[in-house]
């Protein structure tokens, strides 16, 4: 099974500042034939189901603000919120979809400093 | 608009059974892999099971293999999860979730639409 490790567990960022969340997979999720990384990011606000933000490691889902961006390849990935807004307070999860079992990272809680 | 509505959760004793349902609307249900994902109270997300468009391919997390059965009825636009031999560690909110990829050919699944979830509590 592919293990997904997120860091940090939580972070506090001032409004308008950058937030960076890391996700590391125990084995590569890069599919060589397609050169695509099978990595997605989700946002979950309190009392709500998760919301898909990014897939293929860096493709934003429709309607997701462009302050959210994903990067990385192979085993190391990053979700960046370029200018934190109050509505971005949430827990963020990465997920690999390279193989079953489909595994989520442990989550990173983002708060306002 | 895509809508997924789960039902069937509740309190059940250890060793008991429960059947969850998910009613889908707003999209062509028969084109999509469908899934169950759970979240224990205060914990992270855990994928539980997936089923292909035809019901012919099913995948489960090891911890529920042999106890849970995922199924679907395309005529009724409905997804199900039969849960037997329930344990305390199965206590969670269970979400129905759709695969992002219409006509997806494999179990490489991104969850693009989620229901609000149904709470399953396993306790004596």
Interface residues (C-beta under 8 A of the other chain):
Chain A: X38 X40 X42 X44 X49 X50 X51 X52 X55 X61 X93 X95 X97 X98 X99 X100 X101 X102 X103 X104 X105 X106 X107
Chain B: X44 X45 X46 X47 X50 X59 X61 X62 X95 X97 X100 X107 X108 X109 X110 X111 X112 X114 X115 X116 X117
